[in-house]
Amino acid sequence: MSLPRLSAAFATAILLGWILPGCSSGPHTVKAASVKPAQERHEAPEFTLKDGDGKVVHLADYRGKVVLLDFFATWCGPCKIEIPWFTEMERKNKDKGFAVLGVSMDDEGWEVVKPFLAELNVNYRVVIGNDATAQLYGGVDALPTTFLIDQAGKIAAVHVGLASKKDFEDGIQQLLQAPAGGIKPDQALLRTAPHLDPVPARSARAE
């Protein structure tokens, strides 16, 4: 996707109200439209990948936390818009039982990913993904593709393409407010949130 096209799409999203600032006068219960009821959620597939320090990361390591699992690439324009949001969300919620986990789908690996993470001041853990991992999550045919996973390890929401920041924030808060013991085993129909043009995962790199 070219930069002019991305900018135009982003402006359109603002005009349509997809990307809105949130405000609150006090404590309240948040219910995000994209979050599926507990009884309609799938188990998030387990994977084993390595981070930038060569340490093995298992998704199961995050059980008990709300997880934002983001499949991205350094050449993906919409990813560059969302990642600063996720950095902010990690900073605000990391002490509340929340974590962001990034999965880079760059073929070049850490050679391009590490400078990218440093440039954006990413403060959460990132691993290098592969086709096998992508297949576990439905193929990940477009980037970004982002999953919200509840404390029980169930997929509560799926966003394909550039989604609303507020929808992410509301989804995270709704899951953090849910009693961990009240989450039941279930099966899910996944919902794709309203989005702007996703980038094909194996397409030519954006200019």
Rosetta constraint file for C-alpha pairs under 8 A:
AtomPair CA 1 CA 5 HARMONIC 6.62 0.50
AtomPair CA 1 CA 6 HARMONIC 6.48 0.50
AtomPair CA 1 CA 77 HARMONIC 7.06 0.50
AtomPair CA 1 CA 199 HARMONIC 6.96 0.50
AtomPair CA 1 CA 206 HARMONIC 5.28 0.50
AtomPair CA 1 CA 207 HARMONIC 7.17 0.50
AtomPair CA 2 CA 6 HARMONIC 6.19 0.50
AtomPair CA 2 CA 206 HARMONIC 6.10 0.50
AtomPair CA 2 CA 207 HARMONIC 5.72 0.50
AtomPair CA 3 CA 7 HARMONIC 6.02 0.50
AtomPair CA 3 CA 77 HARMONIC 7.60 0.50
AtomPair CA 3 CA 207 HARMONIC 7.09 0.50
AtomPair CA 4 CA 8 HARMONIC 6.15 0.50
AtomPair CA 5 CA 9 HARMONIC 6.14 0.50
AtomPair CA 6 CA 10 HARMONIC 6.03 0.50
AtomPair CA 6 CA 77 HARMONIC 7.29 0.50
AtomPair CA 6 CA 78 HARMONIC 7.55 0.50
AtomPair CA 7 CA 11 HARMONIC 6.15 0.50
AtomPair CA 8 CA 12 HARMONIC 6.17 0.50
AtomPair CA 9 CA 13 HARMONIC 6.22 0.50
AtomPair CA 9 CA 196 HARMONIC 6.67 0.50
AtomPair CA 9 CA 197 HARMONIC 7.85 0.50
AtomPair CA 10 CA 14 HARMONIC 6.49 0.50
AtomPair CA 10 CA 196 HARMONIC 7.57 0.50
AtomPair CA 11 CA 15 HARMONIC 6.36 0.50
AtomPair CA 12 CA 16 HARMONIC 6.15 0.50
AtomPair CA 13 CA 17 HARMONIC 6.25 0.50
AtomPair CA 13 CA 18 HARMONIC 5.25 0.50
AtomPair CA 13 CA 19 HARMONIC 6.25 0.50
AtomPair CA 13 CA 196 HARMONIC 7.49 0.50
AtomPair CA 14 CA 18 HARMONIC 5.88 0.50
AtomPair CA 14 CA 19 HARMONIC 5.22 0.50
AtomPair CA 14 CA 20 HARMONIC 7.07 0.50
AtomPair CA 18 CA 163 HARMONIC 7.61 0.50
AtomPair CA 18 CA 164 HARMONIC 5.29 0.50
AtomPair CA 18 CA 194 HARMONIC 7.84 0.50
AtomPair CA 19 CA 163 HARMONIC 7.97 0.50
AtomPair CA 19 CA 164 HARMONIC 4.85 0.50
AtomPair CA 19 CA 165 HARMONIC 5.92 0.50
AtomPair CA 19 CA 166 HARMONIC 6.46 0.50
AtomPair CA 20 CA 164 HARMONIC 7.56 0.50
AtomPair CA 20 CA 165 HARMONIC 7.35 0.50
AtomPair CA 20 CA 166 HARMONIC 6.18 0.50
AtomPair CA 21 CA 166 HARMONIC 6.81 0.50
AtomPair CA 22 CA 166 HARMONIC 6.57 0.50
AtomPair CA 24 CA 28 HARMONIC 7.95 0.50
AtomPair CA 29 CA 174 HARMONIC 7.20 0.50
AtomPair CA 29 CA 177 HARMONIC 7.75 0.50
AtomPair CA 30 CA 170 HARMONIC 5.90 0.50
AtomPair CA 30 CA 171 HARMONIC 7.80 0.50
AtomPair CA 30 CA 173 HARMONIC 6.39 0.50
AtomPair CA 30 CA 174 HARMONIC 5.29 0.50
AtomPair CA 31 CA 35 HARMONIC 7.75 0.50
AtomPair CA 31 CA 170 HARMONIC 6.40 0.50
AtomPair CA 31 CA 171 HARMONIC 6.93 0.50
AtomPair CA 31 CA 174 HARMONIC 5.57 0.50
AtomPair CA 32 CA 167 HARMONIC 6.11 0.50
AtomPair CA 32 CA 170 HARMONIC 5.01 0.50
AtomPair CA 32 CA 171 HARMONIC 4.90 0.50
AtomPair CA 32 CA 174 HARMONIC 6.72 0.50
AtomPair CA 33 CA 167 HARMONIC 7.43 0.50
AtomPair CA 33 CA 171 HARMONIC 7.89 0.50
AtomPair CA 34 CA 157 HARMONIC 5.79 0.50
AtomPair CA 34 CA 158 HARMONIC 7.64 0.50
AtomPair CA 34 CA 167 HARMONIC 7.11 0.50
AtomPair CA 34 CA 171 HARMONIC 7.10 0.50
AtomPair CA 34 CA 191 HARMONIC 6.63 0.50
AtomPair CA 34 CA 192 HARMONIC 7.60 0.50
AtomPair CA 34 CA 193 HARMONIC 6.02 0.50
AtomPair CA 35 CA 156 HARMONIC 5.29 0.50
AtomPair CA 35 CA 157 HARMONIC 4.94 0.50
AtomPair CA 35 CA 171 HARMONIC 6.07 0.50
AtomPair CA 36 CA 40 HARMONIC 6.18 0.50
AtomPair CA 36 CA 41 HARMONIC 6.62 0.50
AtomPair CA 36 CA 156 HARMONIC 5.33 0.50
AtomPair CA 36 CA 157 HARMONIC 6.28 0.50
AtomPair CA 36 CA 188 HARMONIC 7.87 0.50
AtomPair CA 36 CA 190 HARMONIC 7.56 0.50
AtomPair CA 36 CA 191 HARMONIC 7.55 0.50
AtomPair CA 37 CA 41 HARMONIC 7.01 0.50
AtomPair CA 37 CA 156 HARMONIC 7.50 0.50
AtomPair CA 38 CA 156 HARMONIC 7.35 0.50
AtomPair CA 38 CA 183 HARMONIC 6.12 0.50
AtomPair CA 38 CA 184 HARMONIC 6.35 0.50
AtomPair CA 38 CA 185 HARMONIC 7.82 0.50
AtomPair CA 38 CA 186 HARMONIC 6.92 0.50
AtomPair CA 39 CA 184 HARMONIC 6.35 0.50
AtomPair CA 39 CA 185 HARMONIC 6.81 0.50
AtomPair CA 39 CA 186 HARMONIC 4.75 0.50
AtomPair CA 39 CA 187 HARMONIC 6.57 0.50
AtomPair CA 39 CA 188 HARMONIC 7.32 0.50
AtomPair CA 40 CA 186 HARMONIC 5.69 0.50
AtomPair CA 40 CA 187 HARMONIC 5.03 0.50
AtomPair CA 40 CA 188 HARMONIC 3.95 0.50
AtomPair CA 40 CA 189 HARMONIC 6.24 0.50
AtomPair CA 41 CA 154 HARMONIC 5.70 0.50
AtomPair CA 41 CA 155 HARMONIC 5.56 0.50
AtomPair CA 41 CA 156 HARMONIC 5.76 0.50
AtomPair CA 41 CA 185 HARMONIC 7.93 0.50
AtomPair CA 41 CA 186 HARMONIC 5.45 0.50
AtomPair CA 41 CA 187 HARMONIC 4.80 0.50
AtomPair CA 41 CA 188 HARMONIC 3.64 0.50
AtomPair CA 41 CA 189 HARMONIC 6.75 0.50
AtomPair CA 41 CA 190 HARMONIC 7.47 0.50
AtomPair CA 42 CA 154 HARMONIC 5.33 0.50
AtomPair CA 42 CA 155 HARMONIC 5.45 0.50
AtomPair CA 42 CA 156 HARMONIC 7.78 0.50
AtomPair CA 42 CA 186 HARMONIC 6.26 0.50
AtomPair CA 42 CA 187 HARMONIC 4.59 0.50
AtomPair CA 42 CA 188 HARMONIC 4.52 0.50
AtomPair CA 42 CA 189 HARMONIC 7.59 0.50
AtomPair CA 43 CA 153 HARMONIC 6.00 0.50
AtomPair CA 43 CA 154 HARMONIC 4.37 0.50
AtomPair CA 43 CA 155 HARMONIC 6.10 0.50
AtomPair CA 43 CA 186 HARMONIC 7.78 0.50
AtomPair CA 43 CA 187 HARMONIC 7.41 0.50
AtomPair CA 44 CA 149 HARMONIC 7.14 0.50
AtomPair CA 44 CA 153 HARMONIC 5.81 0.50
AtomPair CA 44 CA 154 HARMONIC 5.27 0.50
AtomPair CA 44 CA 155 HARMONIC 5.49 0.50
AtomPair CA 45 CA 136 HARMONIC 6.18 0.50
AtomPair CA 45 CA 137 HARMONIC 7.07 0.50
AtomPair CA 46 CA 58 HARMONIC 7.01 0.50
AtomPair CA 46 CA 59 HARMONIC 5.63 0.50
AtomPair CA 46 CA 60 HARMONIC 6.61 0.50
AtomPair CA 47 CA 58 HARMONIC 5.76 0.50
AtomPair CA 47 CA 59 HARMONIC 5.93 0.50
AtomPair CA 47 CA 133 HARMONIC 6.71 0.50
AtomPair CA 48 CA 56 HARMONIC 6.60 0.50
AtomPair CA 48 CA 57 HARMONIC 5.59 0.50
AtomPair CA 48 CA 58 HARMONIC 4.72 0.50
AtomPair CA 48 CA 59 HARMONIC 7.08 0.50
AtomPair CA 49 CA 56 HARMONIC 5.70 0.50
AtomPair CA 49 CA 57 HARMONIC 5.29 0.50
AtomPair CA 49 CA 58 HARMONIC 6.75 0.50
AtomPair CA 49 CA 127 HARMONIC 6.15 0.50
AtomPair CA 49 CA 128 HARMONIC 6.66 0.50
AtomPair CA 49 CA 129 HARMONIC 6.87 0.50
AtomPair CA 50 CA 54 HARMONIC 5.37 0.50
AtomPair CA 50 CA 55 HARMONIC 5.30 0.50
AtomPair CA 50 CA 56 HARMONIC 4.52 0.50
AtomPair CA 50 CA 57 HARMONIC 5.62 0.50
AtomPair CA 50 CA 127 HARMONIC 5.38 0.50
AtomPair CA 50 CA 128 HARMONIC 6.49 0.50
AtomPair CA 51 CA 55 HARMONIC 5.51 0.50
AtomPair CA 51 CA 56 HARMONIC 6.64 0.50
AtomPair CA 51 CA 57 HARMONIC 6.83 0.50
AtomPair CA 51 CA 125 HARMONIC 7.05 0.50
AtomPair CA 51 CA 126 HARMONIC 5.73 0.50
AtomPair CA 51 CA 127 HARMONIC 4.30 0.50
AtomPair CA 51 CA 128 HARMONIC 6.76 0.50
AtomPair CA 52 CA 110 HARMONIC 6.99 0.50
AtomPair CA 52 CA 114 HARMONIC 7.49 0.50
AtomPair CA 52 CA 126 HARMONIC 7.11 0.50
AtomPair CA 52 CA 127 HARMONIC 6.73 0.50
AtomPair CA 57 CA 61 HARMONIC 7.27 0.50
AtomPair CA 57 CA 127 HARMONIC 7.70 0.50
AtomPair CA 58 CA 62 HARMONIC 7.79 0.50
AtomPair CA 59 CA 63 HARMONIC 7.47 0.50
AtomPair CA 60 CA 153 HARMONIC 7.72 0.50
AtomPair CA 62 CA 66 HARMONIC 7.95 0.50
AtomPair CA 62 CA 67 HARMONIC 7.25 0.50
AtomPair CA 62 CA 99 HARMONIC 7.87 0.50
AtomPair CA 63 CA 151 HARMONIC 5.91 0.50
AtomPair CA 63 CA 152 HARMONIC 6.29 0.50
AtomPair CA 63 CA 153 HARMONIC 5.86 0.50
AtomPair CA 64 CA 97 HARMONIC 7.46 0.50
AtomPair CA 64 CA 150 HARMONIC 7.84 0.50
AtomPair CA 64 CA 151 HARMONIC 4.27 0.50
AtomPair CA 64 CA 152 HARMONIC 6.10 0.50
AtomPair CA 64 CA 153 HARMONIC 7.52 0.50
AtomPair CA 64 CA 180 HARMONIC 7.46 0.50
AtomPair CA 65 CA 97 HARMONIC 4.86 0.50
AtomPair CA 65 CA 98 HARMONIC 5.30 0.50
AtomPair CA 65 CA 99 HARMONIC 6.91 0.50
AtomPair CA 65 CA 150 HARMONIC 6.77 0.50
AtomPair CA 65 CA 151 HARMONIC 4.60 0.50
AtomPair CA 65 CA 152 HARMONIC 7.87 0.50
AtomPair CA 66 CA 97 HARMONIC 6.26 0.50
AtomPair CA 66 CA 98 HARMONIC 4.71 0.50
AtomPair CA 66 CA 99 HARMONIC 6.42 0.50
AtomPair CA 66 CA 148 HARMONIC 7.29 0.50
AtomPair CA 66 CA 149 HARMONIC 5.69 0.50
AtomPair CA 66 CA 150 HARMONIC 4.73 0.50
AtomPair CA 66 CA 151 HARMONIC 5.05 0.50
AtomPair CA 66 CA 172 HARMONIC 7.17 0.50
AtomPair CA 66 CA 175 HARMONIC 6.66 0.50
AtomPair CA 66 CA 176 HARMONIC 6.59 0.50
AtomPair CA 67 CA 98 HARMONIC 5.84 0.50
AtomPair CA 67 CA 99 HARMONIC 5.01 0.50
AtomPair CA 67 CA 100 HARMONIC 5.66 0.50
AtomPair CA 67 CA 101 HARMONIC 7.04 0.50
AtomPair CA 67 CA 147 HARMONIC 7.96 0.50
AtomPair CA 67 CA 148 HARMONIC 5.82 0.50
AtomPair CA 67 CA 149 HARMONIC 4.98 0.50
AtomPair CA 67 CA 150 HARMONIC 6.58 0.50
AtomPair CA 67 CA 151 HARMONIC 7.74 0.50
AtomPair CA 68 CA 98 HARMONIC 8.00 0.50
AtomPair CA 68 CA 99 HARMONIC 6.42 0.50
AtomPair CA 68 CA 100 HARMONIC 4.69 0.50
AtomPair CA 68 CA 101 HARMONIC 6.15 0.50
AtomPair CA 68 CA 146 HARMONIC 6.92 0.50
AtomPair CA 68 CA 147 HARMONIC 5.80 0.50
AtomPair CA 68 CA 148 HARMONIC 4.74 0.50
AtomPair CA 68 CA 149 HARMONIC 6.36 0.50
AtomPair CA 69 CA 100 HARMONIC 6.11 0.50
AtomPair CA 69 CA 101 HARMONIC 4.98 0.50
AtomPair CA 69 CA 102 HARMONIC 5.90 0.50
AtomPair CA 69 CA 103 HARMONIC 7.31 0.50
AtomPair CA 69 CA 146 HARMONIC 5.58 0.50
AtomPair CA 69 CA 147 HARMONIC 5.03 0.50
AtomPair CA 69 CA 148 HARMONIC 6.35 0.50
AtomPair CA 69 CA 149 HARMONIC 7.46 0.50
AtomPair CA 70 CA 100 HARMONIC 7.59 0.50
AtomPair CA 70 CA 101 HARMONIC 6.33 0.50
AtomPair CA 70 CA 102 HARMONIC 4.77 0.50
AtomPair CA 70 CA 103 HARMONIC 5.87 0.50
AtomPair CA 70 CA 144 HARMONIC 6.99 0.50
AtomPair CA 70 CA 145 HARMONIC 6.12 0.50
AtomPair CA 70 CA 146 HARMONIC 4.36 0.50
AtomPair CA 70 CA 147 HARMONIC 6.44 0.50
AtomPair CA 71 CA 102 HARMONIC 6.14 0.50
AtomPair CA 71 CA 103 HARMONIC 4.72 0.50
AtomPair CA 71 CA 104 HARMONIC 5.97 0.50
AtomPair CA 71 CA 105 HARMONIC 6.81 0.50
AtomPair CA 71 CA 140 HARMONIC 7.69 0.50
AtomPair CA 71 CA 143 HARMONIC 6.65 0.50
AtomPair CA 71 CA 144 HARMONIC 5.67 0.50
AtomPair CA 71 CA 145 HARMONIC 5.23 0.50
AtomPair CA 71 CA 146 HARMONIC 5.99 0.50
AtomPair CA 72 CA 76 HARMONIC 7.03 0.50
AtomPair CA 72 CA 79 HARMONIC 5.95 0.50
AtomPair CA 72 CA 102 HARMONIC 7.21 0.50
AtomPair CA 72 CA 103 HARMONIC 6.23 0.50
AtomPair CA 72 CA 104 HARMONIC 5.15 0.50
AtomPair CA 72 CA 105 HARMONIC 6.02 0.50
AtomPair CA 72 CA 143 HARMONIC 5.66 0.50
AtomPair CA 72 CA 144 HARMONIC 4.96 0.50
AtomPair CA 72 CA 145 HARMONIC 6.97 0.50
AtomPair CA 73 CA 79 HARMONIC 6.94 0.50
AtomPair CA 73 CA 104 HARMONIC 5.31 0.50
AtomPair CA 73 CA 105 HARMONIC 5.31 0.50
AtomPair CA 73 CA 106 HARMONIC 5.38 0.50
AtomPair CA 73 CA 143 HARMONIC 7.26 0.50
AtomPair CA 73 CA 144 HARMONIC 7.65 0.50
AtomPair CA 74 CA 79 HARMONIC 7.57 0.50
AtomPair CA 74 CA 80 HARMONIC 7.55 0.50
AtomPair CA 74 CA 104 HARMONIC 7.70 0.50
AtomPair CA 74 CA 106 HARMONIC 6.82 0.50
AtomPair CA 74 CA 112 HARMONIC 7.34 0.50
AtomPair CA 74 CA 113 HARMONIC 6.57 0.50
AtomPair CA 74 CA 116 HARMONIC 6.52 0.50
AtomPair CA 75 CA 205 HARMONIC 5.35 0.50
AtomPair CA 75 CA 206 HARMONIC 5.77 0.50
AtomPair CA 76 CA 80 HARMONIC 6.72 0.50
AtomPair CA 76 CA 143 HARMONIC 6.86 0.50
AtomPair CA 76 CA 144 HARMONIC 7.48 0.50
AtomPair CA 76 CA 199 HARMONIC 6.53 0.50
AtomPair CA 76 CA 205 HARMONIC 7.02 0.50
AtomPair CA 76 CA 206 HARMONIC 6.30 0.50
AtomPair CA 77 CA 81 HARMONIC 6.97 0.50
AtomPair CA 77 CA 199 HARMONIC 7.94 0.50
AtomPair CA 77 CA 206 HARMONIC 6.70 0.50
AtomPair CA 78 CA 82 HARMONIC 6.52 0.50
AtomPair CA 78 CA 143 HARMONIC 7.82 0.50
AtomPair CA 78 CA 144 HARMONIC 6.82 0.50
AtomPair CA 78 CA 161 HARMONIC 7.08 0.50
AtomPair CA 78 CA 162 HARMONIC 5.57 0.50
AtomPair CA 78 CA 198 HARMONIC 7.26 0.50
AtomPair CA 78 CA 199 HARMONIC 7.77 0.50
AtomPair CA 79 CA 83 HARMONIC 6.01 0.50
AtomPair CA 79 CA 143 HARMONIC 7.15 0.50
AtomPair CA 79 CA 144 HARMONIC 5.54 0.50
AtomPair CA 79 CA 162 HARMONIC 7.36 0.50
AtomPair CA 80 CA 84 HARMONIC 7.30 0.50
AtomPair CA 81 CA 85 HARMONIC 7.48 0.50
AtomPair CA 81 CA 162 HARMONIC 7.91 0.50
AtomPair CA 82 CA 86 HARMONIC 6.44 0.50
AtomPair CA 82 CA 162 HARMONIC 7.09 0.50
AtomPair CA 82 CA 165 HARMONIC 7.71 0.50
AtomPair CA 83 CA 87 HARMONIC 6.23 0.50
AtomPair CA 83 CA 120 HARMONIC 7.84 0.50
AtomPair CA 83 CA 122 HARMONIC 7.64 0.50
AtomPair CA 84 CA 88 HARMONIC 6.29 0.50
AtomPair CA 84 CA 120 HARMONIC 6.95 0.50
AtomPair CA 84 CA 122 HARMONIC 7.44 0.50
AtomPair CA 85 CA 89 HARMONIC 6.20 0.50
AtomPair CA 85 CA 165 HARMONIC 7.03 0.50
AtomPair CA 86 CA 90 HARMONIC 6.03 0.50
AtomPair CA 86 CA 100 HARMONIC 6.90 0.50
AtomPair CA 87 CA 91 HARMONIC 6.30 0.50
AtomPair CA 87 CA 121 HARMONIC 7.89 0.50
AtomPair CA 87 CA 122 HARMONIC 5.78 0.50
AtomPair CA 87 CA 123 HARMONIC 5.89 0.50
AtomPair CA 87 CA 124 HARMONIC 6.89 0.50
AtomPair CA 88 CA 92 HARMONIC 6.21 0.50
AtomPair CA 89 CA 93 HARMONIC 5.93 0.50
AtomPair CA 89 CA 94 HARMONIC 7.87 0.50
AtomPair CA 89 CA 169 HARMONIC 7.59 0.50
AtomPair CA 90 CA 94 HARMONIC 5.25 0.50
AtomPair CA 90 CA 98 HARMONIC 7.15 0.50
AtomPair CA 90 CA 99 HARMONIC 6.03 0.50
AtomPair CA 90 CA 100 HARMONIC 6.07 0.50
AtomPair CA 90 CA 123 HARMONIC 7.32 0.50
AtomPair CA 90 CA 124 HARMONIC 6.81 0.50
AtomPair CA 91 CA 123 HARMONIC 7.65 0.50
AtomPair CA 93 CA 97 HARMONIC 7.01 0.50
AtomPair CA 93 CA 98 HARMONIC 5.61 0.50
AtomPair CA 93 CA 99 HARMONIC 7.53 0.50
AtomPair CA 94 CA 98 HARMONIC 4.96 0.50
AtomPair CA 94 CA 99 HARMONIC 5.76 0.50
AtomPair CA 96 CA 176 HARMONIC 7.54 0.50
AtomPair CA 97 CA 176 HARMONIC 7.24 0.50
AtomPair CA 98 CA 176 HARMONIC 7.58 0.50
AtomPair CA 99 CA 124 HARMONIC 7.52 0.50
AtomPair CA 100 CA 124 HARMONIC 5.93 0.50
AtomPair CA 100 CA 125 HARMONIC 7.00 0.50
AtomPair CA 101 CA 124 HARMONIC 6.46 0.50
AtomPair CA 101 CA 125 HARMONIC 5.37 0.50
AtomPair CA 101 CA 126 HARMONIC 5.75 0.50
AtomPair CA 101 CA 127 HARMONIC 7.73 0.50
AtomPair CA 102 CA 124 HARMONIC 7.54 0.50
AtomPair CA 102 CA 125 HARMONIC 6.33 0.50
AtomPair CA 102 CA 126 HARMONIC 4.40 0.50
AtomPair CA 102 CA 127 HARMONIC 6.22 0.50
AtomPair CA 103 CA 126 HARMONIC 5.76 0.50
AtomPair CA 103 CA 127 HARMONIC 5.04 0.50
AtomPair CA 103 CA 128 HARMONIC 5.56 0.50
AtomPair CA 103 CA 129 HARMONIC 5.43 0.50
AtomPair CA 104 CA 109 HARMONIC 7.82 0.50
AtomPair CA 104 CA 113 HARMONIC 7.40 0.50
AtomPair CA 104 CA 126 HARMONIC 7.11 0.50
AtomPair CA 104 CA 127 HARMONIC 6.25 0.50
AtomPair CA 104 CA 128 HARMONIC 4.88 0.50
AtomPair CA 104 CA 129 HARMONIC 5.56 0.50
AtomPair CA 105 CA 109 HARMONIC 7.92 0.50
AtomPair CA 105 CA 128 HARMONIC 6.43 0.50
AtomPair CA 105 CA 129 HARMONIC 5.34 0.50
AtomPair CA 105 CA 130 HARMONIC 6.50 0.50
AtomPair CA 105 CA 201 HARMONIC 7.71 0.50
AtomPair CA 106 CA 112 HARMONIC 7.76 0.50
AtomPair CA 106 CA 113 HARMONIC 7.41 0.50
AtomPair CA 106 CA 128 HARMONIC 7.59 0.50
AtomPair CA 106 CA 129 HARMONIC 7.98 0.50
AtomPair CA 108 CA 112 HARMONIC 6.28 0.50
AtomPair CA 109 CA 113 HARMONIC 6.17 0.50
AtomPair CA 109 CA 128 HARMONIC 6.57 0.50
AtomPair CA 110 CA 114 HARMONIC 5.39 0.50
AtomPair CA 110 CA 128 HARMONIC 7.62 0.50
AtomPair CA 111 CA 115 HARMONIC 7.49 0.50
AtomPair CA 112 CA 116 HARMONIC 6.43 0.50
AtomPair CA 113 CA 117 HARMONIC 6.16 0.50
AtomPair CA 114 CA 118 HARMONIC 6.23 0.50
AtomPair CA 115 CA 119 HARMONIC 6.07 0.50
AtomPair CA 116 CA 120 HARMONIC 6.41 0.50
AtomPair CA 117 CA 121 HARMONIC 5.94 0.50
AtomPair CA 117 CA 122 HARMONIC 5.26 0.50
AtomPair CA 118 CA 122 HARMONIC 6.52 0.50
AtomPair CA 129 CA 133 HARMONIC 6.17 0.50
AtomPair CA 129 CA 134 HARMONIC 7.33 0.50
AtomPair CA 130 CA 134 HARMONIC 6.35 0.50
AtomPair CA 131 CA 135 HARMONIC 6.12 0.50
AtomPair CA 131 CA 139 HARMONIC 7.78 0.50
AtomPair CA 132 CA 136 HARMONIC 6.51 0.50
AtomPair CA 133 CA 137 HARMONIC 6.81 0.50
AtomPair CA 134 CA 138 HARMONIC 6.60 0.50
AtomPair CA 134 CA 139 HARMONIC 4.85 0.50
AtomPair CA 134 CA 140 HARMONIC 5.35 0.50
AtomPair CA 135 CA 139 HARMONIC 4.13 0.50
AtomPair CA 135 CA 140 HARMONIC 7.01 0.50
AtomPair CA 140 CA 145 HARMONIC 6.51 0.50
AtomPair CA 140 CA 201 HARMONIC 6.91 0.50
AtomPair CA 141 CA 200 HARMONIC 5.77 0.50
AtomPair CA 141 CA 201 HARMONIC 5.23 0.50
AtomPair CA 141 CA 202 HARMONIC 7.64 0.50
AtomPair CA 142 CA 160 HARMONIC 6.93 0.50
AtomPair CA 142 CA 161 HARMONIC 7.04 0.50
AtomPair CA 142 CA 198 HARMONIC 5.49 0.50
AtomPair CA 142 CA 199 HARMONIC 5.12 0.50
AtomPair CA 142 CA 200 HARMONIC 4.18 0.50
AtomPair CA 142 CA 201 HARMONIC 4.65 0.50
AtomPair CA 143 CA 160 HARMONIC 6.94 0.50
AtomPair CA 143 CA 161 HARMONIC 6.03 0.50
AtomPair CA 143 CA 198 HARMONIC 5.49 0.50
AtomPair CA 143 CA 199 HARMONIC 4.97 0.50
AtomPair CA 143 CA 200 HARMONIC 6.11 0.50
AtomPair CA 143 CA 201 HARMONIC 5.45 0.50
AtomPair CA 144 CA 160 HARMONIC 6.13 0.50
AtomPair CA 144 CA 161 HARMONIC 5.18 0.50
AtomPair CA 144 CA 162 HARMONIC 6.83 0.50
AtomPair CA 144 CA 198 HARMONIC 6.47 0.50
AtomPair CA 144 CA 199 HARMONIC 7.10 0.50
AtomPair CA 145 CA 158 HARMONIC 7.28 0.50
AtomPair CA 145 CA 159 HARMONIC 5.73 0.50
AtomPair CA 145 CA 160 HARMONIC 4.53 0.50
AtomPair CA 145 CA 161 HARMONIC 6.16 0.50
AtomPair CA 146 CA 158 HARMONIC 5.78 0.50
AtomPair CA 146 CA 159 HARMONIC 5.11 0.50
AtomPair CA 146 CA 160 HARMONIC 6.50 0.50
AtomPair CA 147 CA 155 HARMONIC 6.61 0.50
AtomPair CA 147 CA 156 HARMONIC 7.49 0.50
AtomPair CA 147 CA 157 HARMONIC 5.76 0.50
AtomPair CA 147 CA 158 HARMONIC 4.63 0.50
AtomPair CA 147 CA 159 HARMONIC 6.43 0.50
AtomPair CA 148 CA 155 HARMONIC 5.93 0.50
AtomPair CA 148 CA 156 HARMONIC 5.52 0.50
AtomPair CA 148 CA 157 HARMONIC 5.10 0.50
AtomPair CA 148 CA 158 HARMONIC 6.47 0.50
AtomPair CA 148 CA 171 HARMONIC 7.60 0.50
AtomPair CA 148 CA 172 HARMONIC 7.51 0.50
AtomPair CA 149 CA 153 HARMONIC 5.78 0.50
AtomPair CA 149 CA 154 HARMONIC 5.30 0.50
AtomPair CA 149 CA 155 HARMONIC 4.46 0.50
AtomPair CA 149 CA 156 HARMONIC 5.45 0.50
AtomPair CA 149 CA 157 HARMONIC 7.25 0.50
AtomPair CA 150 CA 154 HARMONIC 5.35 0.50
AtomPair CA 150 CA 155 HARMONIC 6.46 0.50
AtomPair CA 150 CA 156 HARMONIC 6.23 0.50
AtomPair CA 150 CA 175 HARMONIC 6.15 0.50
AtomPair CA 151 CA 175 HARMONIC 7.81 0.50
AtomPair CA 151 CA 180 HARMONIC 6.18 0.50
AtomPair CA 151 CA 183 HARMONIC 7.93 0.50
AtomPair CA 152 CA 180 HARMONIC 7.21 0.50
AtomPair CA 152 CA 183 HARMONIC 6.61 0.50
AtomPair CA 155 CA 188 HARMONIC 7.82 0.50
AtomPair CA 155 CA 190 HARMONIC 7.90 0.50
AtomPair CA 156 CA 190 HARMONIC 7.74 0.50
AtomPair CA 157 CA 171 HARMONIC 7.92 0.50
AtomPair CA 157 CA 190 HARMONIC 6.51 0.50
AtomPair CA 157 CA 191 HARMONIC 6.23 0.50
AtomPair CA 157 CA 192 HARMONIC 7.55 0.50
AtomPair CA 158 CA 190 HARMONIC 6.42 0.50
AtomPair CA 158 CA 191 HARMONIC 5.83 0.50
AtomPair CA 158 CA 192 HARMONIC 5.41 0.50
AtomPair CA 158 CA 193 HARMONIC 6.75 0.50
AtomPair CA 159 CA 163 HARMONIC 6.27 0.50
AtomPair CA 159 CA 191 HARMONIC 7.67 0.50
AtomPair CA 159 CA 192 HARMONIC 5.24 0.50
AtomPair CA 159 CA 193 HARMONIC 5.09 0.50
AtomPair CA 159 CA 194 HARMONIC 7.72 0.50
AtomPair CA 159 CA 195 HARMONIC 7.43 0.50
AtomPair CA 160 CA 192 HARMONIC 6.15 0.50
AtomPair CA 160 CA 193 HARMONIC 6.83 0.50
AtomPair CA 160 CA 195 HARMONIC 6.49 0.50
AtomPair CA 160 CA 198 HARMONIC 6.59 0.50
AtomPair CA 161 CA 195 HARMONIC 5.13 0.50
AtomPair CA 161 CA 196 HARMONIC 5.52 0.50
AtomPair CA 161 CA 197 HARMONIC 5.86 0.50
AtomPair CA 161 CA 198 HARMONIC 3.98 0.50
AtomPair CA 161 CA 199 HARMONIC 7.21 0.50
AtomPair CA 162 CA 195 HARMONIC 5.05 0.50
AtomPair CA 162 CA 196 HARMONIC 5.00 0.50
AtomPair CA 162 CA 197 HARMONIC 7.04 0.50
AtomPair CA 162 CA 198 HARMONIC 6.62 0.50
AtomPair CA 163 CA 167 HARMONIC 7.38 0.50
AtomPair CA 163 CA 168 HARMONIC 7.80 0.50
AtomPair CA 163 CA 193 HARMONIC 6.67 0.50
AtomPair CA 163 CA 194 HARMONIC 6.23 0.50
AtomPair CA 163 CA 195 HARMONIC 4.67 0.50
AtomPair CA 163 CA 196 HARMONIC 6.79 0.50
AtomPair CA 164 CA 168 HARMONIC 6.58 0.50
AtomPair CA 164 CA 194 HARMONIC 7.72 0.50
AtomPair CA 164 CA 195 HARMONIC 7.40 0.50
AtomPair CA 165 CA 169 HARMONIC 6.26 0.50
AtomPair CA 166 CA 170 HARMONIC 5.93 0.50
AtomPair CA 167 CA 171 HARMONIC 5.97 0.50
AtomPair CA 168 CA 172 HARMONIC 6.15 0.50
AtomPair CA 169 CA 173 HARMONIC 6.25 0.50
AtomPair CA 170 CA 174 HARMONIC 6.02 0.50
AtomPair CA 171 CA 175 HARMONIC 6.24 0.50
AtomPair CA 172 CA 176 HARMONIC 6.11 0.50
AtomPair CA 173 CA 177 HARMONIC 6.08 0.50
AtomPair CA 174 CA 178 HARMONIC 6.44 0.50
AtomPair CA 178 CA 182 HARMONIC 7.29 0.50
AtomPair CA 178 CA 183 HARMONIC 7.72 0.50
AtomPair CA 179 CA 183 HARMONIC 7.02 0.50
AtomPair CA 199 CA 203 HARMONIC 7.17 0.50
